[in-house]
Amino acid sequence: MENTVAFDVDNADNWFTLAELSDKSVSNRDIRRGEMFVRLRGFEEIAKENGYCAMFYTSTA
């Protein structure tokens, strides 16, 4: 699978391996974590604008 590539049909010089594309997307743990915190911040701002207190809970069993 390491030889699998994705390329732009209009520009053959523009190509990436699937591993490179994965590293640039939410498949990357760091990017996924950052995106989660951005969304949480957005929900917090919406809650404050509407007079609510935003809370984030993690429950584990």
PDB file with one MODEL, atoms N, CA, C and O in Angstrom:
MODEL        1
ATOM      1  N   MET A   1       0.817  -1.189   0.000  1.00  0.00           N
ATOM      2  CA  MET A   1       0.000   0.000   0.000  1.00  0.00           C
ATOM      3  C   MET A   1       0.861   1.252   0.000  1.00  0.00           C
ATOM      4  O   MET A   1       0.368   2.327  -0.345  1.00  0.00           O
ATOM      5  N   GLU A   2       2.118   1.150   0.372  1.00  0.00           N
ATOM      6  CA  GLU A   2       2.948   2.348   0.429  1.00  0.00           C
ATOM      7  C   GLU A   2       3.211   2.948  -0.944  1.00  0.00           C
ATOM      8  O   GLU A   2       3.679   4.083  -1.029  1.00  0.00           O
ATOM      9  N   ASN A   3       2.925   2.223  -2.021  1.00  0.00           N
ATOM     10  CA  ASN A   3       3.119   2.767  -3.364  1.00  0.00           C
ATOM     11  C   ASN A   3       1.841   3.364  -3.929  1.00  0.00           C
ATOM     12  O   ASN A   3       1.853   3.893  -5.041  1.00  0.00           O
ATOM     13  N   THR A   4       0.751   3.293  -3.200  1.00  0.00           N
ATOM     14  CA  THR A   4      -0.518   3.826  -3.661  1.00  0.00           C
ATOM     15  C   THR A   4      -0.482   5.348  -3.599  1.00  0.00           C
ATOM     16  O   THR A   4      -0.111   5.934  -2.582  1.00  0.00           O
ATOM     17  N   VAL A   5      -0.875   5.977  -4.705  1.00  0.00           N
ATOM     18  CA  VAL A   5      -0.850   7.436  -4.754  1.00  0.00           C
ATOM     19  C   VAL A   5      -2.197   7.966  -5.227  1.00  0.00           C
ATOM     20  O   VAL A   5      -2.964   7.279  -5.901  1.00  0.00           O
ATOM     21  N   ALA A   6      -2.454   9.208  -4.849  1.00  0.00           N
ATOM     22  CA  ALA A   6      -3.612   9.944  -5.350  1.00  0.00           C
ATOM     23  C   ALA A   6      -3.055  11.148  -6.091  1.00  0.00           C
ATOM     24  O   ALA A   6      -2.113  11.790  -5.624  1.00  0.00           O
ATOM     25  N   PHE A   7      -3.633  11.454  -7.239  1.00  0.00           N
ATOM     26  CA  PHE A   7      -3.108  12.580  -8.011  1.00  0.00           C
ATOM     27  C   PHE A   7      -4.237  13.397  -8.599  1.00  0.00           C
ATOM     28  O   PHE A   7      -5.374  12.941  -8.727  1.00  0.00           O
ATOM     29  N   ASP A   8      -3.885  14.614  -8.951  1.00  0.00           N
ATOM     30  CA  ASP A   8      -4.805  15.561  -9.576  1.00  0.00           C
ATOM     31  C   ASP A   8      -4.863  15.237 -11.065  1.00  0.00           C
ATOM     32  O   ASP A   8      -3.836  15.266 -11.744  1.00  0.00           O
ATOM     33  N   VAL A   9      -6.040  14.931 -11.574  1.00  0.00           N
ATOM     34  CA  VAL A   9      -6.156  14.558 -12.986  1.00  0.00           C
ATOM     35  C   VAL A   9      -5.806  15.716 -13.914  1.00  0.00           C
ATOM     36  O   VAL A   9      -5.441  15.490 -15.068  1.00  0.00           O
ATOM     37  N   ASP A  10      -5.910  16.950 -13.432  1.00  0.00           N
ATOM     38  CA  ASP A  10      -5.572  18.108 -14.259  1.00  0.00           C
ATOM     39  C   ASP A  10      -4.099  18.475 -14.181  1.00  0.00           C
ATOM     40  O   ASP A  10      -3.612  19.249 -15.005  1.00  0.00           O
ATOM     41  N   ASN A  11      -3.376  17.926 -13.191  1.00  0.00           N
ATOM     42  CA  ASN A  11      -1.961  18.244 -13.014  1.00  0.00           C
ATOM     43  C   ASN A  11      -1.253  17.008 -12.476  1.00  0.00           C
ATOM     44  O   ASN A  11      -1.254  16.758 -11.271  1.00  0.00           O
ATOM     45  N   ALA A  12      -0.658  16.248 -13.364  1.00  0.00           N
ATOM     46  CA  ALA A  12      -0.010  14.992 -12.979  1.00  0.00           C
ATOM     47  C   ALA A  12       1.174  15.207 -12.030  1.00  0.00           C
ATOM     48  O   ALA A  12       1.605  14.266 -11.362  1.00  0.00           O
ATOM     49  N   ASP A  13       1.704  16.433 -11.963  1.00  0.00           N
ATOM     50  CA  ASP A  13       2.804  16.719 -11.049  1.00  0.00           C
ATOM     51  C   ASP A  13       2.321  16.887  -9.608  1.00  0.00           C
ATOM     52  O   ASP A  13       3.131  16.921  -8.683  1.00  0.00           O
ATOM     53  N   ASN A  14       1.027  16.991  -9.419  1.00  0.00           N
ATOM     54  CA  ASN A  14       0.441  17.186  -8.093  1.00  0.00           C
ATOM     55  C   ASN A  14      -0.076  15.840  -7.588  1.00  0.00           C
ATOM     56  O   ASN A  14      -1.200  15.448  -7.900  1.00  0.00           O
ATOM     57  N   TRP A  15       0.753  15.127  -6.799  1.00  0.00           N
ATOM     58  CA  TRP A  15       0.351  13.824  -6.288  1.00  0.00           C
ATOM     59  C   TRP A  15       0.867  13.624  -4.868  1.00  0.00           C
ATOM     60  O   TRP A  15       1.850  14.240  -4.455  1.00  0.00           O
ATOM     61  N   PHE A  16       0.191  12.758  -4.137  1.00  0.00           N
ATOM     62  CA  PHE A  16       0.545  12.429  -2.765  1.00  0.00           C
ATOM     63  C   PHE A  16       0.333  10.943  -2.544  1.00  0.00           C
ATOM     64  O   PHE A  16      -0.520  10.327  -3.182  1.00  0.00           O
ATOM     65  N   THR A  17       1.111  10.373  -1.641  1.00  0.00           N
ATOM     66  CA  THR A  17       0.829   8.996  -1.241  1.00  0.00           C
ATOM     67  C   THR A  17      -0.365   9.032  -0.298  1.00  0.00           C
ATOM     68  O   THR A  17      -0.684  10.076   0.271  1.00  0.00           O
ATOM     69  N   LEU A  18      -1.017   7.903  -0.137  1.00  0.00           N
ATOM     70  CA  LEU A  18      -2.160   7.859   0.766  1.00  0.00           C
ATOM     71  C   LEU A  18      -1.718   8.125   2.207  1.00  0.00           C
ATOM     72  O   LEU A  18      -2.477   8.703   2.985  1.00  0.00           O
ATOM     73  N   ALA A  19      -0.517   7.718   2.565  1.00  0.00           N
ATOM     74  CA  ALA A  19      -0.004   7.996   3.907  1.00  0.00           C
ATOM     75  C   ALA A  19       0.158   9.502   4.116  1.00  0.00           C
ATOM     76  O   ALA A  19      -0.159  10.008   5.193  1.00  0.00           O
ATOM     77  N   GLU A  20       0.647  10.224   3.103  1.00  0.00           N
ATOM     78  CA  GLU A  20       0.794  11.679   3.211  1.00  0.00           C
ATOM     79  C   GLU A  20      -0.571  12.353   3.360  1.00  0.00           C
ATOM     80  O   GLU A  20      -0.721  13.282   4.155  1.00  0.00           O
ATOM     81  N   LEU A  21      -1.553  11.895   2.608  1.00  0.00           N
ATOM     82  CA  LEU A  21      -2.888  12.472   2.709  1.00  0.00           C
ATOM     83  C   LEU A  21      -3.499  12.185   4.079  1.00  0.00           C
ATOM     84  O   LEU A  21      -4.171  13.037   4.660  1.00  0.00           O
ATOM     85  N   SER A  22      -3.262  10.993   4.581  1.00  0.00           N
ATOM     86  CA  SER A  22      -3.768  10.632   5.900  1.00  0.00           C
ATOM     87  C   SER A  22      -3.173  11.532   6.974  1.00  0.00           C
ATOM     88  O   SER A  22      -3.869  11.928   7.909  1.00  0.00           O
ATOM     89  N   ASP A  23      -1.893  11.856   6.847  1.00  0.00           N
ATOM     90  CA  ASP A  23      -1.224  12.722   7.823  1.00  0.00           C
ATOM     91  C   ASP A  23      -1.763  14.149   7.799  1.00  0.00           C
ATOM     92  O   ASP A  23      -1.599  14.886   8.772  1.00  0.00           O
ATOM     93  N   LYS A  24      -2.404  14.548   6.697  1.00  0.00           N
ATOM     94  CA  LYS A  24      -2.917  15.915   6.558  1.00  0.00           C
ATOM     95  C   LYS A  24      -4.403  16.018   6.895  1.00  0.00           C
ATOM     96  O   LYS A  24      -4.979  17.102   6.802  1.00  0.00           O
ATOM     97  N   SER A  25      -5.029  14.914   7.281  1.00  0.00           N
ATOM     98  CA  SER A  25      -6.472  14.907   7.524  1.00  0.00           C
ATOM     99  C   SER A  25      -6.776  14.589   8.985  1.00  0.00           C
ATOM    100  O   SER A  25      -5.863  14.460   9.801  1.00  0.00           O
ATOM    101  N   VAL A  26      -8.048  14.465   9.308  1.00  0.00           N
ATOM    102  CA  VAL A  26      -8.444  14.125  10.675  1.00  0.00           C
ATOM    103  C   VAL A  26      -8.087  12.686  11.030  1.00  0.00           C
ATOM    104  O   VAL A  26      -8.339  12.249  12.153  1.00  0.00           O
ATOM    105  N   SER A  27      -7.511  11.953  10.101  1.00  0.00           N
ATOM    106  CA  SER A  27      -6.973  10.639  10.433  1.00  0.00           C
ATOM    107  C   SER A  27      -5.746  10.776  11.330  1.00  0.00           C
ATOM    108  O   SER A  27      -5.388   9.849  12.056  1.00  0.00           O
ATOM    109  N   ASN A  28      -5.110  11.942  11.271  1.00  0.00           N
ATOM    110  CA  ASN A  28      -3.965  12.240  12.122  1.00  0.00           C
ATOM    111  C   ASN A  28      -4.485  12.573  13.519  1.00  0.00           C
ATOM    112  O   ASN A  28      -5.340  13.446  13.669  1.00  0.00           O
ATOM    113  N   ARG A  29      -3.976  11.886  14.541  1.00  0.00           N
ATOM    114  CA  ARG A  29      -4.474  12.059  15.909  1.00  0.00           C
ATOM    115  C   ARG A  29      -4.335  13.497  16.401  1.00  0.00           C
ATOM    116  O   ARG A  29      -5.236  14.014  17.062  1.00  0.00           O
ATOM    117  N   ASP A  30      -3.216  14.144  16.086  1.00  0.00           N
ATOM    118  CA  ASP A  30      -3.007  15.522  16.546  1.00  0.00           C
ATOM    119  C   ASP A  30      -4.007  16.484  15.908  1.00  0.00           C
ATOM    120  O   ASP A  30      -4.537  17.369  16.580  1.00  0.00           O
ATOM    121  N   ILE A  31      -4.263  16.310  14.618  1.00  0.00           N
ATOM    122  CA  ILE A  31      -5.220  17.165  13.926  1.00  0.00           C
ATOM    123  C   ILE A  31      -6.631  16.897  14.459  1.00  0.00           C
ATOM    124  O   ILE A  31      -7.403  17.831  14.677  1.00  0.00           O
ATOM    125  N   ARG A  32      -6.964  15.616  14.668  1.00  0.00           N
ATOM    126  CA  ARG A  32      -8.290  15.266  15.186  1.00  0.00           C
ATOM    127  C   ARG A  32      -8.499  15.871  16.576  1.00  0.00           C
ATOM    128  O   ARG A  32      -9.579  16.381  16.873  1.00  0.00           O
ATOM    129  N   ARG A  33      -7.473  15.817  17.427  1.00  0.00           N
ATOM    130  CA  ARG A  33      -7.561  16.386  18.773  1.00  0.00           C
ATOM    131  C   ARG A  33      -7.763  17.902  18.688  1.00  0.00           C
ATOM    132  O   ARG A  33      -8.615  18.460  19.381  1.00  0.00           O
ATOM    133  N   GLY A  34      -6.980  18.559  17.841  1.00  0.00           N
ATOM    134  CA  GLY A  34      -7.113  20.005  17.681  1.00  0.00           C
ATOM    135  C   GLY A  34      -8.492  20.400  17.184  1.00  0.00           C
ATOM    136  O   GLY A  34      -9.067  21.384  17.647  1.00  0.00           O
ATOM    137  N   GLU A  35      -9.021  19.631  16.240  1.00  0.00           N
ATOM    138  CA  GLU A  35     -10.350  19.929  15.708  1.00  0.00           C
ATOM    139  C   GLU A  35     -11.417  19.758  16.788  1.00  0.00           C
ATOM    140  O   GLU A  35     -12.376  20.529  16.841  1.00  0.00           O
ATOM    141  N   MET A  36     -11.253  18.749  17.650  1.00  0.00           N
ATOM    142  CA  MET A  36     -12.211  18.558  18.732  1.00  0.00           C
ATOM    143  C   MET A  36     -12.231  19.776  19.655  1.00  0.00           C
ATOM    144  O   MET A  36     -13.304  20.233  20.050  1.00  0.00           O
ATOM    145  N   PHE A  37     -11.056  20.306  20.001  1.00  0.00           N
ATOM    146  CA  PHE A  37     -11.006  21.451  20.895  1.00  0.00           C
ATOM    147  C   PHE A  37     -11.536  22.721  20.243  1.00  0.00           C
ATOM    148  O   PHE A  37     -12.119  23.566  20.923  1.00  0.00           O
ATOM    149  N   VAL A  38     -11.346  22.864  18.956  1.00  0.00           N
ATOM    150  CA  VAL A  38     -11.922  24.012  18.242  1.00  0.00           C
ATOM    151  C   VAL A  38     -13.448  23.940  18.292  1.00  0.00           C
ATOM    152  O   VAL A  38     -14.112  24.950  18.526  1.00  0.00           O
ATOM    153  N   ARG A  39     -13.998  22.760  18.073  1.00  0.00           N
ATOM    154  CA  ARG A  39     -15.453  22.596  18.136  1.00  0.00           C
ATOM    155  C   ARG A  39     -15.973  22.849  19.545  1.00  0.00           C
ATOM    156  O   ARG A  39     -17.007  23.493  19.722  1.00  0.00           O
ATOM    157  N   LEU A  40     -15.254  22.342  20.554  1.00  0.00           N
ATOM    158  CA  LEU A  40     -15.678  22.577  21.936  1.00  0.00           C
ATOM    159  C   LEU A  40     -15.692  24.065  22.243  1.00  0.00           C
ATOM    160  O   LEU A  40     -16.606  24.557  22.904  1.00  0.00           O
ATOM    161  N   ARG A  41     -14.695  24.775  21.773  1.00  0.00           N
ATOM    162  CA  ARG A  41     -14.641  26.228  21.999  1.00  0.00           C
ATOM    163  C   ARG A  41     -15.827  26.916  21.333  1.00  0.00           C
ATOM    164  O   ARG A  41     -16.415  27.839  21.897  1.00  0.00           O
ATOM    165  N   GLY A  42     -16.173  26.467  20.143  1.00  0.00           N
ATOM    166  CA  GLY A  42     -17.327  27.028  19.450  1.00  0.00           C
ATOM    167  C   GLY A  42     -18.619  26.789  20.216  1.00  0.00           C
ATOM    168  O   GLY A  42     -19.448  27.690  20.336  1.00  0.00           O
ATOM    169  N   PHE A  43     -18.793  25.575  20.737  1.00  0.00           N
ATOM    170  CA  PHE A  43     -19.984  25.273  21.535  1.00  0.00           C
ATOM    171  C   PHE A  43     -20.009  26.108  22.809  1.00  0.00           C
ATOM    172  O   PHE A  43     -21.070  26.545  23.254  1.00  0.00           O
ATOM    173  N   GLU A  44     -18.838  26.326  23.390  1.00  0.00           N
ATOM    174  CA  GLU A  44     -18.761  27.151  24.597  1.00  0.00           C
ATOM    175  C   GLU A  44     -19.211  28.587  24.292  1.00  0.00           C
ATOM    176  O   GLU A  44     -19.965  29.177  25.065  1.00  0.00           O
ATOM    177  N   GLU A  45     -18.753  29.142  23.176  1.00  0.00           N
ATOM    178  CA  GLU A  45     -19.137  30.499  22.805  1.00  0.00           C
ATOM    179  C   GLU A  45     -20.634  30.604  22.534  1.00  0.00           C
ATOM    180  O   GLU A  45     -21.267  31.583  22.931  1.00  0.00           O
ATOM    181  N   ILE A  46     -21.205  29.605  21.862  1.00  0.00           N
ATOM    182  CA  ILE A  46     -22.653  29.600  21.603  1.00  0.00           C
ATOM    183  C   ILE A  46     -23.417  29.536  22.914  1.00  0.00           C
ATOM    184  O   ILE A  46     -24.406  30.246  23.094  1.00  0.00           O
ATOM    185  N   ALA A  47     -22.964  28.686  23.832  1.00  0.00           N
ATOM    186  CA  ALA A  47     -23.633  28.570  25.137  1.00  0.00           C
ATOM    187  C   ALA A  47     -23.598  29.905  25.872  1.00  0.00           C
ATOM    188  O   ALA A  47     -24.618  30.335  26.410  1.00  0.00           O
ATOM    189  N   LYS A  48     -22.448  30.568  25.906  1.00  0.00           N
ATOM    190  CA  LYS A  48     -22.331  31.854  26.604  1.00  0.00           C
ATOM    191  C   LYS A  48     -23.216  32.918  25.968  1.00  0.00           C
ATOM    192  O   LYS A  48     -23.830  33.712  26.680  1.00  0.00           O
ATOM    193  N   GLU A  49     -23.291  32.947  24.648  1.00  0.00           N
ATOM    194  CA  GLU A  49     -24.141  33.920  23.951  1.00  0.00           C
ATOM    195  C   GLU A  49     -25.612  33.736  24.304  1.00  0.00           C
ATOM    196  O   GLU A  49     -26.390  34.689  24.259  1.00  0.00           O
ATOM    197  N   ASN A  50     -25.991  32.504  24.655  1.00  0.00           N
ATOM    198  CA  ASN A  50     -27.382  32.206  24.971  1.00  0.00           C
ATOM    199  C   ASN A  50     -27.638  32.139  26.481  1.00  0.00           C
ATOM    200  O   ASN A  50     -28.697  31.688  26.919  1.00  0.00           O
ATOM    201  N   GLY A  51     -26.671  32.587  27.262  1.00  0.00           N
ATOM    202  CA  GLY A  51     -26.850  32.645  28.705  1.00  0.00           C
ATOM    203  C   GLY A  51     -26.680  31.328  29.433  1.00  0.00           C
ATOM    204  O   GLY A  51     -27.146  31.182  30.563  1.00  0.00           O
ATOM    205  N   TYR A  52     -26.018  30.362  28.804  1.00  0.00           N
ATOM    206  CA  TYR A  52     -25.788  29.062  29.436  1.00  0.00           C
ATOM    207  C   TYR A  52     -24.332  28.935  29.864  1.00  0.00           C
ATOM    208  O   TYR A  52     -23.479  29.722  29.453  1.00  0.00           O
ATOM    209  N   CYS A  53     -24.066  27.950  30.680  1.00  0.00           N
ATOM    210  CA  CYS A  53     -22.704  27.627  31.100  1.00  0.00           C
ATOM    211  C   CYS A  53     -22.326  26.320  30.414  1.00  0.00           C
ATOM    212  O   CYS A  53     -22.973  25.296  30.634  1.00  0.00           O
ATOM    213  N   ALA A  54     -21.305  26.343  29.602  1.00  0.00           N
ATOM    214  CA  ALA A  54     -20.874  25.135  28.879  1.00  0.00           C
ATOM    215  C   ALA A  54     -20.089  24.225  29.811  1.00  0.00           C
ATOM    216  O   ALA A  54     -19.235  24.688  30.568  1.00  0.00           O
ATOM    217  N   MET A  55     -20.376  22.940  29.755  1.00  0.00           N
ATOM    218  CA  MET A  55     -19.677  21.948  30.571  1.00  0.00           C
ATOM    219  C   MET A  55     -19.243  20.806  29.669  1.00  0.00           C
ATOM    220  O   MET A  55     -19.944  20.452  28.721  1.00  0.00           O
ATOM    221  N   PHE A  56     -18.093  20.236  29.963  1.00  0.00           N
ATOM    222  CA  PHE A  56     -17.596  19.089  29.208  1.00  0.00           C
ATOM    223  C   PHE A  56     -17.278  17.989  30.204  1.00  0.00           C
ATOM    224  O   PHE A  56     -16.458  18.173  31.104  1.00  0.00           O
ATOM    225  N   TYR A  57     -17.925  16.853  30.043  1.00  0.00           N
ATOM    226  CA  TYR A  57     -17.727  15.726  30.948  1.00  0.00           C
ATOM    227  C   TYR A  57     -17.189  14.531  30.170  1.00  0.00           C
ATOM    228  O   TYR A  57     -17.587  14.292  29.030  1.00  0.00           O
ATOM    229  N   THR A  58     -16.303  13.800  30.779  1.00  0.00           N
ATOM    230  CA  THR A  58     -15.831  12.541  30.235  1.00  0.00           C
ATOM    231  C   THR A  58     -16.178  11.452  31.243  1.00  0.00           C
ATOM    232  O   THR A  58     -15.760  11.503  32.399  1.00  0.00           O
ATOM    233  N   SER A  59     -16.935  10.484  30.797  1.00  0.00           N
ATOM    234  CA  SER A  59     -17.251   9.381  31.696  1.00  0.00           C
ATOM    235  C   SER A  59     -16.612   8.099  31.167  1.00  0.00           C
ATOM    236  O   SER A  59     -16.671   7.793  29.976  1.00  0.00           O
ATOM    237  N   THR A  60     -16.014   7.381  32.071  1.00  0.00           N
ATOM    238  CA  THR A  60     -15.394   6.118  31.691  1.00  0.00           C
ATOM    239  C   THR A  60     -15.931   5.020  32.604  1.00  0.00           C
ATOM    240  O   THR A  60     -16.308   5.264  33.750  1.00  0.00           O
ATOM    241  N   ALA A  61     -15.953   3.836  32.076  1.00  0.00           N
ATOM    242  CA  ALA A  61     -16.443   2.715  32.873  1.00  0.00           C
ATOM    243  C   ALA A  61     -15.349   1.682  33.044  1.00  0.00           C
ATOM    244  O   ALA A  61     -15.565   0.656  33.690  1.00  0.00           O
TER     245      ALA A  61
ENDMDL
END
